[in-house]
Amino acid sequence: MTENLNSNNLENDAFDLNNEDSDFQDLINRLKEIKSTIALLEKTIFK
């Protein structure tokens, strides 16, 4: 019984890490989009 609970905890921890990695990657992608938008706005403003 204890082994089963430990196994489930490990699987849940791995799932949480995958979600955190996914959230982190989503954040990086969003920041890249914001950076591109800012660069485009700077080109437009300083023409």
ZADO-1210 file (C-alpha; in nm, 4 decimals, padded with zeros to 6 digits):
<atoms>
<atom x="00.0000" y="00.0000" z="00.0000" code="MET" pos="1"/>
<atom x="00.2775" y="00.2428" z="00.0906" code="THR" pos="2"/>
<atom x="00.4647" y="00.1629" z="-00.2306" code="GLU" pos="3"/>
<atom x="00.1536" y="00.2429" z="-00.4316" code="ASN" pos="4"/>
<atom x="00.1149" y="00.5799" z="-00.2577" code="LEU" pos="5"/>
<atom x="00.4817" y="00.6626" z="-00.3162" code="ASN" pos="6"/>
<atom x="00.4477" y="00.5719" z="-00.6816" code="SER" pos="7"/>
<atom x="00.1448" y="00.7973" z="-00.7166" code="ASN" pos="8"/>
<atom x="00.3274" y="01.0827" z="-00.5435" code="ASN" pos="9"/>
<atom x="00.6233" y="01.0484" z="-00.7801" code="LEU" pos="10"/>
<atom x="00.3930" y="01.0507" z="-01.0814" code="GLU" pos="11"/>
<atom x="00.2130" y="01.3591" z="-00.9497" code="ASN" pos="12"/>
<atom x="00.5447" y="01.5343" z="-00.8851" code="ASP" pos="13"/>
<atom x="00.6596" y="01.4553" z="-01.2394" code="ALA" pos="14"/>
<atom x="00.3294" y="01.5858" z="-01.3752" code="PHE" pos="15"/>
<atom x="00.3690" y="01.9086" z="-01.1744" code="ASP" pos="16"/>
<atom x="00.7220" y="01.9551" z="-01.3092" code="LEU" pos="17"/>
<atom x="00.5988" y="01.9057" z="-01.6639" code="ASN" pos="18"/>
<atom x="00.3311" y="02.1691" z="-01.6051" code="ASN" pos="19"/>
<atom x="00.5878" y="02.4080" z="-01.4610" code="GLU" pos="20"/>
<atom x="00.8164" y="02.3507" z="-01.7606" code="ASP" pos="21"/>
<atom x="00.5246" y="02.4125" z="-01.9930" code="SER" pos="22"/>
<atom x="00.4285" y="02.7310" z="-01.8066" code="ASP" pos="23"/>
<atom x="00.7891" y="02.8489" z="-01.8175" code="PHE" pos="24"/>
<atom x="00.8112" y="02.7831" z="-02.1924" code="GLN" pos="25"/>
<atom x="00.4810" y="02.9651" z="-02.2486" code="ASP" pos="26"/>
<atom x="00.6179" y="03.2619" z="-02.0561" code="LEU" pos="27"/>
<atom x="00.9372" y="03.2660" z="-02.2625" code="ILE" pos="28"/>
<atom x="00.7351" y="03.2563" z="-02.5848" code="ASN" pos="29"/>
<atom x="00.5105" y="03.5387" z="-02.4653" code="ARG" pos="30"/>
<atom x="00.8128" y="03.7494" z="-02.3690" code="LEU" pos="31"/>
<atom x="00.9611" y="03.6941" z="-02.7168" code="LYS" pos="32"/>
<atom x="00.6335" y="03.8136" z="-02.8710" code="GLU" pos="33"/>
<atom x="00.6379" y="04.1229" z="-02.6499" code="ILE" pos="34"/>
<atom x="01.0003" y="04.1916" z="-02.7450" code="LYS" pos="35"/>
<atom x="00.9104" y="04.1720" z="-03.1150" code="SER" pos="36"/>
<atom x="00.6131" y="04.4029" z="-03.0659" code="THR" pos="37"/>
<atom x="00.8275" y="04.6589" z="-02.8844" code="ILE" pos="38"/>
<atom x="01.0912" y="04.6466" z="-03.1587" code="ALA" pos="39"/>
<atom x="00.8235" y="04.7028" z="-03.4242" code="LEU" pos="40"/>
<atom x="00.6772" y="04.9951" z="-03.2290" code="LEU" pos="41"/>
<atom x="01.0232" y="05.1503" z="-03.1894" code="GLU" pos="42"/>
<atom x="01.0786" y="05.1279" z="-03.5667" code="LYS" pos="43"/>
<atom x="00.7410" y="05.2895" z="-03.6279" code="THR" pos="44"/>
<atom x="00.7921" y="05.5701" z="-03.3746" code="ILE" pos="45"/>
<atom x="01.1496" y="05.6578" z="-03.4704" code="PHE" pos="46"/>
<atom x="01.1055" y="05.6560" z="-03.8488" code="LYS" pos="47"/>
</atoms>
